Amino acid sequence: MAIRKQNFFQRYRKVILFNKNLILSGVISFLAGALTTQIYALFDSNNLSNALITLLIGYCVYIPFFAFLFYRDNKSRYVDPLTGKKNSKNIKEDTKKLFETFSVSEIIFIVTKLFIHYSLLQSSVQPYQALTLAELTAWGVFLISINTGIKVVKLFK
């Protein structure tokens, strides 16, 4: 049983680390968003503005944090083992693949999250509760979408 677990982890290590980075970044982004939506609701009752500003703050936290974690876990792929120098070809290829995958997945995430968050705020649900439900639902859809995307673009060969 232990050997099977080890083989599974070795086989899917990069995908597991990728998803770990997504989830860690998402948790930090969620916390920033929860604080933002609640504070914003104290000063303005415009639900659409609340949802949009919360989304923007979330991305300002999420993207740099994910980029840092992804690079940290994959930096060995970006160094030529013979020369010890950065392999810009691999960096460009991975950046392109990540951009393609994230573009589609993030559009799906944004539409899902904004629609649910705004609808719940319109229904007089507390801001942090609306954000929590919107975020969890959008993340479920996003994780399916992005994992499908990384397989399609063959991010991890």
C-alpha positions in Angstrom: 0.0 0.0 0.0 2.8 2.4 0.9 4.6 1.7 -2.4 1.4 2.4 -4.3 1.1 5.8 -2.6 4.7 6.6 -3.3 4.3 5.6 -7.0 1.1 7.7 -7.2 2.8 10.7 -5.7 5.9 10.4 -7.9 3.8 9.9 -11.1 1.5 12.9 -10.3 4.0 15.0 -8.2 3.9 18.1 -10.5 0.2 18.1 -10.9 -0.2 17.7 -7.1 2.1 20.6 -6.4 0.4 22.7 -9.1 -3.0 22.1 -7.3 -1.4 22.7 -3.9 -0.2 26.1 -5.2 -3.6 26.9 -6.6 -5.4 26.0 -3.4 -2.9 27.9 -1.1 -3.1 31.0 -3.4 -6.9 30.6 -3.4 -7.1 30.5 0.4 -5.0 33.6 0.8 -7.1 35.3 -1.9 -10.3 34.3 -0.3 -9.2 35.7 3.1 -8.4 39.0 1.4 -11.7 38.9 -0.4 -13.7 38.1 2.7 -12.2 41.1 4.5 -12.7 43.4 1.4 -16.4 42.4 0.8 -17.3 42.9 4.5 -15.6 46.2 4.8 -16.9 47.5 1.5 -20.5 46.7 2.5 -20.1 49.0 5.5 -19.4 52.0 3.3 -21.4 51.4 0.1 -24.5 49.4 -0.7 -23.8 48.9 -4.4 -23.6 45.1 -4.7 -22.1 45.1 -8.2 -19.2 47.4 -7.1 -18.7 45.2 -4.0 -18.5 42.0 -6.1 -16.1 43.6 -8.7 -13.8 45.2 -6.1 -13.6 42.0 -4.1 -12.7 40.1 -7.3 -10.0 42.7 -8.2 -8.5 42.5 -4.7 -8.5 38.7 -4.8 -6.6 38.7 -8.1 -4.1 41.2 -6.8 -3.3 38.7 -4.0 -3.8 35.5 -5.9 -1.7 35.9 -9.1 1.6 37.0 -7.5 1.4 34.5 -4.7 0.6 31.6 -7.2 3.5 32.8 -9.5 5.9 32.7 -6.6 4.8 29.2 -5.4 4.8 27.8 -9.0 8.3 29.1 -9.7 9.6 27.8 -6.3 8.3 24.3 -7.0 9.5 24.2 -10.6 12.7 26.3 -10.7 14.8 23.2 -11.5 13.0 23.0 -14.8 14.2 26.4 -15.7 17.9 25.9 -15.2 20.1 24.1 -17.7 21.7 21.2 -15.9 24.9 21.5 -18.0 25.6 25.2 -17.7 23.6 26.1 -14.6 22.1 29.1 -16.5 18.4 29.9 -16.9 16.8 28.0 -19.7 14.7 30.8 -21.2 13.1 28.4 -23.8 11.5 26.4 -21.0 10.4 29.5 -19.2 8.8 30.9 -22.4 7.1 27.6 -23.2 5.6 27.2 -19.7 4.6 30.8 -19.5 2.7 30.4 -22.8 1.0 27.2 -21.6 0.1 28.7 -18.3 -1.3 31.8 -20.0 -3.4 29.7 -22.3 -4.8 27.5 -19.6 -5.4 30.3 -17.1 -7.1 32.5 -19.6 -9.9 30.1 -20.3 -10.1 28.9 -16.7 -10.1 32.4 -15.2 -12.9 33.6 -17.5 -15.0 30.7 -16.3 -14.1 31.5 -12.7 -14.8 35.2 -13.0 -18.2 34.7 -14.6 -19.2 32.0 -12.1 -18.0 34.0 -9.1 -19.4 37.3 -10.1 -22.8 35.9 -11.0 -23.2 34.0 -7.7 -21.7 36.7 -5.5 -23.8 39.5 -7.0 -27.0 37.3 -7.0 -26.5 36.4 -3.3 -25.8 40.0 -2.4 -29.0 41.1 -4.2 -30.9 38.4 -2.1 -29.7 40.1 1.1 -27.2 37.4 2.0 -24.5 38.7 4.3 -21.4 39.7 2.2 -19.0 37.2 3.7 -21.5 34.4 3.3 -22.2 35.4 -0.3 -18.5 35.5 -1.0 -17.9 32.1 0.6 -20.6 30.3 -1.4 -19.6 32.1 -4.7 -15.9 31.4 -4.1 -16.3 27.7 -3.3 -18.6 27.1 -6.3 -16.3 29.0 -8.6 -13.2 27.2 -7.3 -14.8 23.8 -7.9 -15.5 24.7 -11.5 -12.1 26.4 -11.9 -10.2 23.4 -10.6 -11.9 21.1 -13.1 -11.3 23.5 -15.9 -7.6 24.3 -15.2 -6.7 20.6 -14.6 -8.3 19.8 -17.9 -6.4 22.7 -19.5 -3.0 21.6 -18.2 -3.5 18.2 -19.7 -4.6 19.7 -23.1 -1.5 22.0 -23.3 0.7 19.3 -21.8 2.2 21.6 -19.2 3.7 18.6 -17.4 5.1 16.2 -20.0 
